Amino acid sequence: MFIARVFRGVLAVVLLLSFVLIINECAVACSSKRTKDIPYIAPDAAGFDAERNRLDVYEPKKKGDVPYPVVVFIHGGGWDSGSKNIYGFIGRRLAKQGVVAVIINYRLAPAVEVPRMADDCARAVLWTQQHIAQYGGDPNRIFVMGHSAGGGLAALLAADNRFFSKLGVTQNPVKGAILDDPAGLDMFDYLNKMEYPDDQKYLVPFGKEPAVWRAMSALYHINAGSPPMLVFVGERTYPGIARSTRKFRDRLEELGVKHEFKLLPGKKHIPMVLQLFWKNNVIYRDLLQLVGATSAT
């Protein structure tokens, strides 16, 4: 009998919390408008992937006095999984706080390797620059953001102008980067060492050429002209991420690149992105300051 009462009590708490979360999510969603599954590459272009070469735009419903800053979010997933459809909560929370959010998909391994993934992300940013004004966004204030593998890709786009030069763009449109427990900042070192179980699996997305590992590592492309960076790392993240982010921070400091580096106590790798469900966390707070956002509500 006692156990039954405890179970009913726990169930009631769970149901109450679920109800509160649903109400909260509905309130957040009401302040934003989503346009989903927009192709950022012409559907008749060679190599177009009908699922992966698409993005969603989340814009504040309230029209701003001036165009809103823009954040392009790149999902993680070890370069072989993940979907924009999981991260709508980030788009909604950014829109509620006065930011136009662009949540993208990109092609994954084994269909393509990381260089093509970075090309996809650059094309999504270029689409954003060309079209985001239609959604209330400022094409001159585009920032990239990513978690895990997406963080590594975001850092690469901010640091290496060649991805945009290949598209005929003379100036990198990325004005800053927000990196949430980023992976892949120094895959050249990581894949040369092969210190951890199952590291061989990363040869699928990165290939077997060390020159490619280096070319796809943002650490080696940061320069004195790189845009501002926010780097957030979980205190209990994976050792490889902890080491590469410290090296990245040291390189930013050496070159004098404007940046913030914050270690979040007690956080593991996955919770570093899950905390973005809560709009008052430190990542959103610093992000809003970086992009110059003013609330849309």
SVG drawing of the C-alpha trace seen along z (x, -y; Angstrom):
<svg xmlns="http://www.w3.org/2000/svg" viewBox="-2 -51 53 53">
<polyline fill="none" stroke="black" stroke-width="0.4" points="0.0,0.0 2.8,-2.4 4.6,-1.7 1.4,-2.3 1.0,-5.7 4.6,-6.6 4.2,-5.6 1.0,-7.7 2.8,-10.6 5.7,-10.3 3.4,-9.9 1.5,-13.1 4.7,-15.1 5.9,-13.8 2.5,-14.6 2.6,-18.1 6.1,-18.8 5.2,-17.5 2.2,-19.9 4.3,-22.8 6.9,-22.0 4.2,-21.8 2.6,-25.1 6.1,-26.7 6.9,-25.4 3.6,-26.6 4.2,-30.1 7.6,-30.2 6.3,-28.9 3.6,-31.5 6.2,-34.3 7.9,-32.9 7.1,-31.8 8.7,-28.8 9.2,-28.3 10.5,-24.7 12.3,-22.6 13.6,-25.4 16.2,-24.1 19.4,-26.1 20.8,-24.5 18.8,-24.5 16.9,-21.2 18.2,-20.6 21.8,-21.1 24.2,-18.2 24.5,-16.4 21.4,-17.9 20.1,-15.8 16.3,-16.3 16.5,-15.7 19.9,-17.0 20.2,-20.2 17.4,-22.0 16.9,-24.4 14.3,-25.9 13.9,-29.6 12.5,-30.8 11.7,-34.5 10.1,-36.6 6.5,-37.3 6.9,-40.9 8.4,-43.0 11.6,-44.8 12.4,-48.5 15.6,-47.3 16.4,-43.9 17.2,-41.2 20.6,-39.5 20.9,-36.0 22.3,-32.8 22.8,-29.8 22.8,-26.6 24.7,-23.5 23.7,-20.3 26.1,-17.7 26.0,-13.9 29.5,-12.6 29.4,-13.7 27.2,-10.7 23.9,-11.4 21.7,-14.3 18.9,-16.4 17.6,-20.0 14.2,-18.6 15.6,-17.8 16.6,-21.4 13.4,-23.4 13.6,-24.4 16.8,-26.4 15.1,-28.2 12.1,-29.1 14.1,-30.4 16.4,-32.5 13.4,-34.0 11.7,-34.8 14.8,-36.7 15.1,-38.8 17.2,-36.7 16.3,-35.1 17.5,-31.5 18.4,-29.3 18.6,-25.6 20.3,-23.6 20.8,-20.0 23.9,-19.0 25.0,-15.7 26.5,-13.1 29.0,-10.2 29.2,-7.8 27.5,-9.5 30.1,-12.3 33.2,-13.3 33.7,-16.4 35.0,-18.7 31.6,-18.3 29.8,-18.8 31.6,-22.1 30.7,-23.1 27.0,-22.4 27.2,-24.5 28.9,-27.4 26.1,-27.2 23.5,-27.4 25.2,-30.5 25.3,-32.0 21.6,-31.3 21.0,-33.0 23.0,-36.1 21.0,-36.3 17.5,-35.6 17.3,-36.3 16.0,-39.9 12.7,-38.3 12.4,-36.9 13.3,-40.0 17.0,-39.2 20.0,-41.3 22.3,-39.9 25.2,-41.9 24.9,-40.3 25.2,-36.6 26.7,-34.4 27.3,-30.6 26.6,-28.3 27.1,-24.6 27.3,-21.8 29.8,-18.9 30.6,-18.1 28.4,-21.1 30.6,-23.3 33.7,-22.2 32.0,-23.0 30.9,-26.4 34.5,-27.2 35.8,-26.1 33.4,-28.4 34.4,-31.3 38.1,-30.7 38.6,-29.5 37.4,-32.0 38.1,-29.5 34.7,-27.8 33.1,-31.1 35.7,-32.0 34.8,-28.8 31.2,-30.1 32.4,-33.4 32.0,-35.4 34.9,-37.8 34.2,-38.4 33.3,-35.9 29.8,-36.7 30.3,-35.1 30.6,-37.9 31.2,-35.6 30.9,-32.0 29.3,-30.4 30.8,-27.0 29.0,-24.7 31.3,-21.8 32.8,-21.7 34.3,-18.5 36.9,-18.3 38.8,-21.5 42.1,-19.6 41.3,-16.3 44.9,-16.3 46.2,-15.7 43.3,-13.5 43.5,-11.0 47.3,-10.9 47.2,-9.7 44.2,-7.4 44.1,-7.2 40.5,-6.0 38.4,-2.9 36.6,-3.1 38.6,-6.1 38.9,-4.3 35.3,-5.1 36.2,-8.8 38.2,-7.7 34.9,-7.3 33.9,-11.0 37.5,-12.4 39.2,-9.9 42.7,-8.5 44.7,-11.5 46.4,-13.5 46.4,-16.6 42.6,-16.5 42.5,-16.1 44.5,-19.3 42.5,-21.1 39.3,-20.3 40.6,-21.4 39.7,-25.0 42.7,-25.3 45.0,-25.6 43.0,-28.3 42.4,-30.8 44.2,-34.1 44.4,-37.6 41.5,-38.7 39.1,-35.9 35.7,-37.1 34.8,-37.0 34.3,-33.6 32.4,-32.3 33.6,-28.9 31.6,-26.9 33.0,-23.6 31.6,-21.1 33.7,-20.4 33.0,-16.6 33.1,-16.5 35.2,-14.0 39.0,-14.2 39.6,-14.9 37.2,-17.8 38.7,-19.2 42.2,-19.1 41.4,-20.5 39.3,-23.4 42.2,-24.4 44.5,-24.5 41.9,-26.5 41.6,-29.0 45.4,-29.3 45.6,-30.0 42.9,-32.6 44.8,-34.3 48.1,-34.1 46.6,-35.8 44.6,-38.4 41.2,-37.2 38.3,-38.5 36.8,-35.6 35.3,-34.2 36.1,-30.8 33.9,-29.3 34.0,-26.0 30.6,-25.0 30.8,-23.1 29.6,-19.5 28.4,-19.4 28.9,-16.4 28.8,-16.6 25.2,-15.9 23.8,-18.1 25.8,-21.0 23.2,-21.3 20.2,-20.1 20.6,-23.1 19.7,-25.3 16.1,-24.4 16.2,-27.0 16.4,-30.5 18.1,-32.1 21.3,-29.9 24.7,-31.4 25.1,-30.4 22.1,-32.4 23.0,-35.3 26.5,-35.7 25.2,-34.9 22.6,-37.8 25.3,-40.2 27.7,-39.1 25.1,-39.4 23.6,-42.6 20.0,-41.3 17.1,-43.2 14.2,-41.2 11.3,-40.6 8.7,-40.3"/>
</svg>
